[in-house]
Amino acid sequence: MGNGLVPDGTRALQSARTHAATLVTIVGLLWLVHVANLLLGGALLAFGIHPRTIPGLLGVFFAPFLHGSTTHLLVNTVSFVVLGALMRFRHRNDFVVVAGVGALTSGLGAWLFGAPGSVHIGASGVIFAFLGFLMARGIFERSLSSIVLSVLVTWFFGSMIWGILPAVGAAISWQAHLFGLLGGILCASVLGGELRRRRGTRR
């Protein structure tokens, strides 16, 4: 029993359902925006990140919801759902915190370091934040479960790390990938360190 009223298993199931509903809602919103953009002839892409321009700075908030093609969105959907689902294995608030920080760091990174005249769009910055967090949390949290999860994520998804290199192609926002990854690692450091200190205090 958790609090004497609701069994732990029931609470875990409720938490899983809530997290699944959150993922479905966000993915649904991504596809809704994409369909609207197609109907508008791609006009919404103007709200992407335009490096080092004041109007383009607003794209930090809009870019994660915009995708250049259905294939682009489909690839990001799969990665978002898989890594997003793994985000709930420590604390349900991790998903929101890492997604928010990842969107901010990846967006600002693309805005500061993107090529002049380029436009940066897509949820991949947030996805790389999830990846960085999941790969690094075992280092900072130092619990058996977190270490195992970090090893597994690195084993199965570590090849994604090549996406932070400029050599992957001009059409890839490696800046968003890199700074999203760094944002996720930052979150792992802060949240994992805090959890480790709380465990030490309880002892």
C-alpha atoms as one frame of an Amber mdcrd trajectory, in Angstrom:
protein
   0.000   0.000   0.000   1.275   3.488  -0.762  -0.675   5.946   1.432  -2.986
   3.464   3.100  -5.829   4.317   0.746  -4.757   3.465  -2.808  -2.682   0.358
  -3.638   0.683   1.069  -5.255  -0.278  -1.046  -8.278  -3.413   1.019  -8.837
  -1.491   4.282  -8.560   1.147   3.015 -10.995  -1.556   2.029 -13.478  -3.237
   5.414 -13.141   0.113   7.157 -13.656   0.842   5.050 -16.747  -2.565   5.860
 -18.200  -2.075   9.575 -17.548   1.346   9.523 -19.186  -0.001   7.582 -22.184
  -2.821  10.102 -22.541  -0.283  12.936 -22.447   1.792  11.323 -25.195  -1.284
  10.675 -27.359  -2.474  14.267 -26.886   0.869  15.772 -27.867   1.288  13.473
 -30.871  -2.261  14.267 -31.937  -1.474  17.978 -31.707   1.680  17.519 -33.811
  -0.303  15.797 -36.542  -3.132  18.323 -36.340  -0.677  21.183 -36.842   0.947
  19.294 -39.718  -2.370  18.748 -41.502  -3.238  22.425 -41.012   0.145  23.395
 -42.440  -0.421  21.186 -45.501  -3.826  22.751 -46.069  -2.255  26.205 -45.806
   0.422  25.342 -48.338   3.239  25.291 -45.778   2.539  28.812 -44.532   3.047
  27.817 -40.891   6.716  27.049 -41.531   7.279  30.804 -41.309   6.925  30.347
 -37.555  10.082  28.221 -37.402  13.373  29.385 -35.904  15.157  31.944 -38.087
  18.675  32.286 -36.653  19.658  35.621 -35.129  16.518  37.485 -36.112  14.161
  38.946 -33.529  10.967  37.574 -35.180  12.711  34.222 -35.607  13.252  34.007
 -31.864   9.527  33.315 -31.466  10.149  30.089 -33.344  11.725  28.660 -30.196
   8.176  28.175 -28.934   6.551  27.076 -32.215   9.249  25.075 -34.010   8.759
  21.772 -32.099   5.213  21.569 -33.493   6.223  22.158 -37.121   7.568  19.582
 -39.589   8.716  19.913 -43.176   7.154  16.688 -44.447   5.000  13.765 -43.401
   8.084  11.542 -43.356   9.846  14.009 -41.052   6.898  13.965 -38.660   6.484
  10.187 -38.846  10.128   9.584 -37.865   9.885  12.073 -35.019   6.587  10.575
 -33.854   8.110   7.130 -33.392  11.146   8.481 -31.507   9.003  10.817 -29.415
   6.624   8.062 -28.346   9.332   5.488 -27.538  11.695   7.797 -25.636   8.801
   9.759 -24.169   7.323   6.551 -22.770  10.653   5.723 -21.089  10.649   9.128
 -19.395   8.055   8.041 -16.835  10.225   5.424 -15.143  11.597   7.767 -12.464
   9.102  10.553 -11.887   6.115  11.637 -13.919   7.201  15.283 -13.825  10.485
  14.455 -15.576   8.713  14.342 -18.928   7.374  17.886 -18.624  10.589  19.357
 -17.205  12.908  17.737 -19.762  10.574  18.504 -22.679  10.387  22.164 -21.651
  14.105  22.559 -21.046  14.906  20.626 -24.230  12.646  22.825 -26.350  14.283
  25.930 -24.875  17.933  24.846 -25.151  17.561  23.292 -28.603  15.648  26.299
 -29.890  18.111  28.838 -28.542  21.025  26.752 -29.813  19.535  26.710 -33.313
  18.761  30.423 -33.125  22.293  31.338 -32.009  24.321  28.951 -34.167  22.103
  28.143 -37.155  23.245  29.134 -40.642  22.065  32.543 -41.880  18.855  32.263
 -43.884  18.062  28.761 -42.574  14.812  27.750 -40.872  14.805  25.215 -38.058
  11.681  23.178 -37.300  10.718  19.859 -35.735  10.443  18.068 -32.406  13.865
  16.442 -32.678  15.422  18.896 -30.210  13.008  17.668 -27.542  13.635  14.059
 -28.585  17.390  14.553 -28.153  16.724  16.070 -24.731  14.908  12.851 -23.780
  17.852  10.867 -25.141  20.429  12.902 -23.215  18.439  12.645 -20.008  17.890
   8.906 -20.254  21.512   8.193 -21.192  22.946  10.367 -18.408  20.551   9.894
 -15.492  22.303   6.726 -14.295  25.542   8.689 -13.938  23.978  11.318 -11.696
  21.259   9.334  -9.900  23.429   6.269  -9.244  20.619   3.865  -8.460  20.576
   0.374  -9.951  17.366   0.967 -11.895  18.591   4.258 -13.360  21.939   2.753
 -14.371  20.268  -0.214 -16.064  17.892   2.069 -17.943  20.743   4.343 -19.055
  22.745   1.369 -20.321  19.757  -0.019 -22.224  18.874   3.328 -23.783  22.494
   3.887 -24.795  22.666   0.388 -26.275  19.492   0.661 -28.334  19.404   4.375
 -29.175  23.016   5.512 -28.817  23.519   5.641 -32.586  21.214   8.666 -32.638
  24.104  10.622 -31.145  25.581  11.028 -34.642  22.755  13.488 -35.265  24.638
  16.160 -33.307  27.430  16.278 -35.909  27.376  18.870 -38.733  28.399  16.158
 -41.217  24.950  14.514 -41.123  23.703  16.939 -43.764  22.637  20.495 -44.402
  18.947  19.613 -44.048  19.458  18.362 -40.478  19.365  20.821 -37.599  22.384
  19.427 -35.780  22.389  22.578 -33.643  18.952  21.719 -32.238  20.035  18.115
 -31.715  23.229  19.088 -29.899  21.702  21.668 -27.599  18.646  19.500 -26.963
  20.979  16.693 -25.888  22.898  19.072 -23.617  19.629  20.293 -22.114  18.652
  16.712 -21.312  22.023  16.027 -19.689  21.645  19.205 -17.639  18.248  17.990
 -16.418  19.743  14.595 -15.533  22.439  16.345 -13.515  20.038  18.558 -11.576
  17.172  16.098 -11.052  19.378  13.040 -10.526  21.643  14.866  -8.094  18.641
  16.134  -6.150  17.168  12.633  -5.864  20.531  11.229  -4.721  20.809  13.900
  -2.025  17.300  13.142  -0.798  18.177   9.443  -0.534  21.292  10.345   1.450
  19.278  12.576   3.779  16.759   9.811   4.515  19.591   7.513   5.530
